[in-house]
Amino acid sequence: MSAFLTELQVELVSDATNSGRGTWRLTSPLVYQSAVAKLKFTVPVGFETDFASVPRTPVAFLLTADSAHEASALHDWLYTEHPVAREVADAVLREASLVTGVPAWRAFLMWAGVRAFGWSHWGSGPATA
């Protein structure tokens, strides 16, 4: 069963970054058990996230932004550390979004967005397990 095992706890680092979305730092570990990846992930204290990096176009922002903060922080960490392949990281975003109560249509749009455009943020990082 998929579940967040801890609550998201963050502090604002800067509100002048990322087109006004701000940068946030975890103040306690965020632990997630994933059925999709068959792994438990721990996002460490000190990890910085902007949550969902949604384009500021009105339609995209209205449909997907300011939701799924836990799932978005986890996804940012997965994209930074690469403990799984990119397609698994994206599937975990969708799964974790649904776990937190995001409507299925919105979780699908977020997943589709990262599948289509996330490659530009995957970049280099630790080798995939």
N, C-alpha and C positions, 0 to 999 in steps of 0.2 A: 504494500500500500504506500502511496506517495503522500508525504506530509512534511511541512516545516516543523522541525523539532524544537526550534527556538524562535523567538520574536525578533523582528528587525528593529535594531536600535542604532540610530545614526546621529551625527552632529553635522551642522552646516560648516563646510570649510570655506566656501566662497559663493556668494549669490550672484557674482558678476561674470560667471563663466557659463559656457555651453548655452549661449543665446538666452540667458536669464534663467535656465533650469537649475543652475547651481551645481556645485560639487559637494558630495556628502561623504563622510567617513564613518565606517562601522565602529561602534563603541563596544560591541560584544560580538562574539562569533554568531554567524547565521548558519544553521545546520539544516540540511534538506536531505530527506530520503527519497530517492527517485526509483520508481518502478521501471520507467523507460530505460534508464541507464543501468539499472541494477547496482547502484552505488549510493553511498552516503557522501555528500559534499559538505565541506565546512569552509565557509568564506571567513577569513580571519579578521580579527580586530585590526583596524588601521586601513583596511582596503577602501579605496575611494571609488565612488560611482556617481554617475549623473542620472541613474535610473534609466528610463527608456529614452534613447536618443532618437526621438521622433522629429521628422522635419517640421518646420514651423508653417507649412502650408495649412490653411484653415481646415480643410477636410481631413487630412491625415492627422492633424493635432486633435481635432474634436473627436475622431473615431477611436484613437488609441492612446493618447497621452494621459499622463497623471493617473495611471492605473497600474496595478501589478508591481508595486515597488519592490516587494520581496523577490518576485520572479526576475525582475529586471536587474536587481543587484547581483543575484546569483548568475544570471546570464552574462553580465559584464565580467564577473570573475572567471567564468568558464572561457570566455573569449580572451582573457588575459593569460590564464595559466595553461589552457589546453589539456586538461586531464582526460578529455574525450574528443572525438572527432567533431567537426563543426556541425554536421547534420544532427548529431546526438545532442549537442549543446542547444541547438534550436528547438529540438523536440522537447527537451527539458524545460525550456522557456514556456512552451505551450502547456505542458503538463502542470508546471508550477503555477502558471496563471490560473488555470482551472481550479487548482487546489485552493487558491485564495479567494475564489468566488467570482472571478472575472467571467462575464458571459462567454459562451462558446464562440459566438461570432467575433467578439473582440479578440479573444485568444487566437483565433484563426488568422485574423488580420495582422496581429503582431508577429505570429509565426511566418506568415507569407512575406511580410516586410523584411524580416531578417534573412529569410531564405533568398530573397531576390537581391538584397542590397548589403547584407552583412559581410560578404566577402571582403569589402573594402576596410572593415574594422578587424577582421580576423588577424591579419598581420603575422608577425613572427612572435614566437613565445616558446615556452618549454615544449618539448616533443610530446606528441599524443601517446598516451599509454597503449 
